[in-house]
Amino acid sequence: MKNIDNKINKFFSKFEFLSSWLIRIGLGIAFAIHGLGKFPLPPQGLSDFLGPTLASLVAVSELSAGIILILSGFLKNPLGNIATRLSGLIVVIIMIFAFAIAHRDWFITKKLFTSEQIFLFLIGLYFLIKGNRK
């Protein structure tokens, strides 16, 4: 059994570098699409709820966080690390407000843990904590 485990580990170790990239690209694209979906500014439905200025800030922040999260992965220096953490922070803040305002009836319910929103929050938290470290 240990021999099989070693072979499996050896095979997948070649692809280990992809794991963070797959998560980074997935979250980056998801957030960019969420933000882009709110254009043209100010976003109508969200403006009725938050006002035009804050709604526009949310849309631009989502789009920017997604793009910066992807691009910062290519920067192997302190700037890339800071940009990754900043993008993670923006995602976390937006998701906390989404839970508190738009989905307050989901808090600690089955609906929360079966929605994509909890995963967006957790992956944002991952990049906030991890940054660009391997």
C-alpha positions in Angstrom: 0.0 0.0 0.0 2.8 2.4 0.8 4.5 1.6 -2.5 1.3 2.6 -4.4 1.0 5.8 -2.3 4.6 6.7 -3.2 4.0 6.1 -6.9 0.8 8.2 -6.8 2.6 11.0 -4.9 5.5 10.9 -7.4 3.2 11.2 -10.4 1.1 14.0 -9.0 4.1 16.0 -7.6 4.8 17.0 -11.2 1.5 18.8 -11.3 1.6 20.4 -7.8 2.4 23.8 -9.1 -1.0 23.8 -11.0 -3.1 23.5 -7.9 -2.8 27.1 -6.7 -3.1 28.3 -10.3 -6.4 26.4 -10.9 -7.9 28.0 -7.8 -6.5 31.4 -8.6 -7.8 31.4 -12.2 -11.1 30.0 -11.2 -11.7 32.6 -8.5 -10.3 35.4 -10.7 -12.6 34.5 -13.6 -15.6 34.1 -11.4 -15.1 37.5 -9.7 -14.3 39.2 -13.0 -17.5 37.8 -14.5 -19.6 38.8 -11.5 -18.2 42.4 -11.7 -18.5 42.6 -15.5 -22.1 41.4 -15.3 -22.9 44.6 -13.3 -21.8 46.9 -16.2 -22.8 49.4 -17.5 -22.4 51.5 -14.4 -24.2 52.1 -12.2 -25.7 48.5 -12.1 -29.5 48.8 -12.0 -30.6 46.2 -9.5 -27.7 46.8 -7.2 -28.1 50.6 -7.4 -31.7 50.3 -6.2 -30.4 48.5 -3.2 -27.0 50.2 -2.4 -27.2 53.5 -4.3 -25.4 54.2 -7.6 -22.0 55.1 -6.1 -21.6 52.1 -3.9 -23.1 49.7 -6.5 -20.5 51.0 -9.0 -17.7 50.6 -6.5 -18.8 47.0 -5.9 -18.8 46.2 -9.7 -15.4 47.8 -10.3 -13.9 46.1 -7.2 -15.2 42.7 -8.3 -13.8 43.1 -11.8 -10.5 44.5 -10.6 -10.0 41.9 -7.8 -10.5 39.1 -10.3 -8.1 40.5 -12.9 -5.5 41.5 -10.3 -5.7 38.0 -8.6 -4.8 36.3 -11.9 -2.1 38.8 -13.0 -0.4 38.9 -9.5 0.3 35.2 -9.8 2.8 36.0 -12.5 4.7 38.4 -10.2 7.2 36.5 -8.1 8.1 39.4 -5.9 6.7 41.3 -3.0 4.4 43.3 -5.3 2.8 40.1 -6.5 2.4 38.9 -2.9 0.8 42.1 -1.8 -1.5 42.3 -4.9 -2.6 38.7 -4.3 -3.4 39.4 -0.6 -5.2 42.6 -1.5 -7.3 40.8 -4.1 -8.1 38.1 -1.5 -9.1 40.9 1.0 -11.4 42.5 -1.5 -13.1 39.2 -2.2 -13.5 38.5 1.5 -15.0 41.9 2.2 -17.4 41.8 -0.7 -18.5 38.3 0.3 -19.0 39.2 3.9 -21.2 42.1 2.8 -23.1 39.9 0.4 -23.8 37.5 3.2 -24.8 40.3 5.6 -26.9 42.3 3.2 -28.1 40.3 0.2 -28.2 36.8 1.7 -28.8 37.4 5.4 -31.3 34.6 5.4 -28.6 32.2 4.4 -26.4 32.7 7.5 -25.3 29.3 8.9 -27.9 27.4 6.9 -27.9 24.6 4.4 -28.4 27.2 1.6 -25.1 29.0 2.5 -23.1 25.8 2.4 -24.6 24.6 -0.9 -24.1 27.9 -2.7 -21.1 29.1 -4.7 -20.8 32.1 -2.4 -19.3 30.3 0.5 -16.6 28.9 -1.8 -15.8 32.4 -3.2 -15.4 33.6 0.4 -13.2 30.7 1.4 -11.0 30.9 -1.6 -10.6 34.6 -1.2 -9.6 34.0 2.4 -7.1 31.4 1.2 -5.4 34.0 -1.0 -5.6 36.7 1.7 -3.7 34.3 4.1 -1.4 32.6 1.7 -0.5 35.4 -0.7 1.9 34.2 -3.4 3.9 31.8 -1.1 4.4 28.3 -2.3 
